[in-house]
Amino acid sequence: TVARTIESMYLKEHTRDLNEKLGRRFSPKNIVGNSPAMVRLLETVEQAAPSDANILLAGESGTGKELIAGAIHYNSPRKDFPFVKINCAAITETLLESELFGHEKGAFTGADRKKKGQFVQAHNGSILLDEISEMPMTMQAKLLRVLQEREVTPVGSEQTIAVDVRIEVASEGGTVQ
C-alpha cells in the first residue's frame, strides 16, 4: 500500500540520518588526545576504517577500546549496517555459543524457538567481541572458523549460514590465547 511505502521510505531516511549523526559523533576528530601515541592511534583508525580488515584493540580497562571500535565502524562503508557489541566475559560458554551463532528450536533445554545469532544480525556490519581473552578456547576455535570460512552454524543445526561481518575484538592488555 501507499502508506507502507511512505513509512518504509521515512524509516530508511531516518536510519540514514541517525547513522550520519553517529558517524559524526564517533569521528576520530571528536576523540580527545594530542600525545604522539594518540595521534598515531587516530591516524590508524582513519586508515583502518575504510578497509574490511578485522581489528584487534588492546589496552587496559577504561582506555576507550569500545569508543575506538565505534569510530572504526561508523566511519567505514559498513556504517549503515548494525554494530553489534558482545561482552564475552559476561556470558557463560554454552550461552555464548547460542548468542553468537544462534540456535534451532529444541537444540537444548529452554530453546523453545529458533534464534538468530549476533553474527547473522550483524550481517554486512561489524561485531565487537569485548574481553575476547575471557572467551573459552573451544569458543575461540569456533570463532576461527567464522574468520576463515565466513559462515556460522547455529547450535542444533547442520546448516551453515554465510555472514559478511567485520570482526573487531578487544582485550585488556592485548593477550589473546
Secondary structure, DSSP 8 states (H G I E B T S, - for coil): -HHHHHHHHHHHHHHHHHHHHHHHHT-GGGS---SHHHHHHHHHHHHHTTS---EEEE--TTS-HHHHHHHHHHTSTTTTS-EEEEEGGGS-HHHHHHHHHEE-TTSSTT--S-EE-HHHHTTTSEEEEETGGGS-HHHHHHHHHHHHHSEE--BT-S--EE---EEEEEEGGG---
